[in-house]
Amino acid sequence: MAAKTDKTQSLEALAKEIKEISEVVRFDSLILLMYAAEAVNRYLEAHMKKYGQDQTRLNILYLLVAAGGSMTPTNISKRVYRSKHAITRALDILEKNALVKRRPSGNDRRSLNVVITEEGIDLVKRTLPDLQRASSVATSCLTKEQIEQLGSLSRKLRKWLWSSIPEDA
């Protein structure tokens, strides 16, 4: 019985230490943010699954539309916050589905531009209303002010974190 008491005391002491640390380094907030991000990703994936694409590929298509229809893979990688390798895989699938085409750059024949096709534009047009509905439902538990705060805080945190990642990471 004494061992159980020692174990209980040890657990309580460890729990107290974790709580104190979390208050100092704001660890809990980051964990909660990661959980929320995972929930958002799964929620959007569930809505976009019916179009046969994942969120990264749809983000690329939306980005291409916003950029006037063409971008380099490097710029796409920077704008959707994915590695060049992940972008290459996504572009392979998009190209296989005839949603984008890779074209040599006019300025540098070693460089490529990714160009959205008419099929890609049509997919963006079909998914846009569903994504808008899904976003409205997902944020319906928040007030307008809370949504504005969330956007502002998310941009600030994202900017800080991206600038804090070591170059060699």
C-alpha positions in Angstrom: 0.0 0.0 0.0 2.9 2.4 0.7 4.2 1.9 -2.8 0.8 3.0 -4.2 0.9 6.1 -2.0 4.5 6.9 -3.2 3.3 6.4 -6.8 0.3 8.7 -6.2 2.5 11.3 -4.6 5.0 11.0 -7.5 2.2 11.5 -10.1 0.8 14.4 -8.2 4.3 16.1 -8.0 4.9 15.4 -11.7 1.4 16.8 -12.6 2.1 19.9 -10.6 5.5 20.4 -12.3 4.0 20.0 -15.8 1.3 22.5 -14.9 3.9 25.0 -13.7 6.0 24.5 -16.8 3.0 24.9 -19.1 2.2 28.2 -17.5 5.7 29.5 -18.1 6.2 28.3 -21.7 2.6 28.4 -22.8 2.9 24.8 -23.8 -0.8 24.1 -23.4 -1.8 26.8 -25.9 0.4 25.4 -28.6 -0.9 21.9 -28.0 -4.5 23.2 -28.2 -3.6 25.0 -31.4 -2.2 21.8 -32.9 -5.4 19.9 -32.0 -7.5 22.7 -33.5 -5.4 22.6 -36.7 -5.8 18.8 -36.9 -9.5 19.1 -36.5 -9.7 21.8 -39.3 -7.6 19.6 -41.6 -9.8 16.6 -41.1 -13.0 18.6 -41.4 -11.9 20.1 -44.7 -10.5 16.8 -46.0 -13.9 15.2 -45.4 -15.6 17.9 -47.4 -13.1 17.9 -50.2 -12.8 14.1 -50.5 -15.8 13.9 -52.8 -13.8 15.8 -55.4 -11.0 13.3 -55.4 -8.4 15.7 -54.2 -6.8 16.5 -50.9 -6.5 19.9 -49.3 -2.9 20.5 -50.5 -3.9 19.9 -54.1 -6.9 22.1 -53.9 -4.9 24.8 -52.2 -2.5 24.7 -55.2 -5.4 25.1 -57.6 -6.9 28.0 -55.6 -3.4 29.6 -55.4 -2.9 29.3 -59.2 -6.3 31.0 -59.8 -5.4 33.8 -57.4 -2.0 34.2 -59.1 -3.5 34.5 -62.6 -3.1 30.9 -63.6 0.6 30.2 -63.4 3.4 29.9 -60.8 6.7 28.2 -60.4 6.8 25.1 -58.1 9.1 26.9 -55.7 6.7 29.8 -55.3 3.8 27.3 -54.8 5.8 25.5 -52.1 6.5 28.8 -50.3 2.8 29.9 -50.5 1.2 26.6 -49.4 3.8 25.9 -46.7 4.7 22.5 -48.0 8.1 21.0 -48.9 9.2 21.0 -52.6 9.0 17.2 -52.5 5.4 17.3 -51.3 4.6 19.9 -54.0 6.2 17.7 -56.7 4.0 14.8 -55.6 0.9 16.9 -55.5 1.7 18.4 -59.0 2.2 14.9 -60.4 -1.3 13.9 -59.3 -2.8 17.2 -60.5 -1.1 16.8 -63.9 -2.2 13.2 -64.2 -5.8 14.4 -63.5 -5.3 17.1 -66.3 -5.9 19.9 -63.7 -2.5 21.5 -64.3 0.3 21.4 -66.9 4.0 22.0 -66.4 5.4 24.3 -69.0 9.0 25.5 -69.6 9.5 29.0 -68.4 10.0 31.5 -71.3 12.8 33.2 -69.5 14.8 30.1 -68.3 14.4 26.8 -70.0 15.6 25.0 -66.9 12.7 26.4 -64.9 9.1 25.3 -65.1 5.8 27.0 -64.6 2.7 25.3 -63.4 -0.3 26.3 -65.4 -3.9 25.6 -64.3 -6.0 24.0 -67.1 -9.7 24.6 -67.9 -10.5 21.3 -66.0 -8.6 22.8 -63.0 -10.6 26.0 -63.2 -13.8 24.0 -63.4 -12.9 22.1 -60.3 -12.2 25.3 -58.4 -15.6 26.6 -59.5 -17.3 23.4 -58.3 -15.5 23.3 -54.9 -15.8 26.9 -54.0 -19.4 26.9 -52.8 -18.9 23.8 -50.8 -15.7 25.2 -49.2 -17.5 28.4 -48.4 -20.4 26.5 -46.7 -18.0 24.3 -44.8 -16.1 27.3 -43.6 -19.3 29.0 -42.5 -20.5 26.0 -40.6 -17.0 25.4 -39.0 -16.8 28.9 -37.6 -20.5 29.3 -36.7 -19.7 28.8 -33.1 -17.6 32.0 -33.1 -18.7 35.6 -33.1 -17.6 38.0 -35.9 -15.2 39.6 -33.4 -13.8 36.2 -32.4 -13.2 35.3 -36.1 -11.4 38.5 -36.7 -9.2 37.9 -33.5 -8.5 34.3 -34.7 -7.4 35.6 -38.1 -5.2 38.3 -36.6 -3.6 36.0 -34.0 -3.1 33.2 -36.5 -1.3 35.5 -38.9 0.9 36.9 -36.2 1.8 33.4 -34.8 2.4 32.0 -38.3 4.7 34.9 -39.2 6.6 34.6 -36.0 7.0 30.8 -36.2 8.1 30.8 -39.9 10.7 33.5 -39.1 11.9 31.4 -36.1 12.6 28.2 -37.9 16.4 27.7 -38.4 17.6 27.8 -42.0 18.9 24.3 -41.9 15.7 22.8 -40.5 
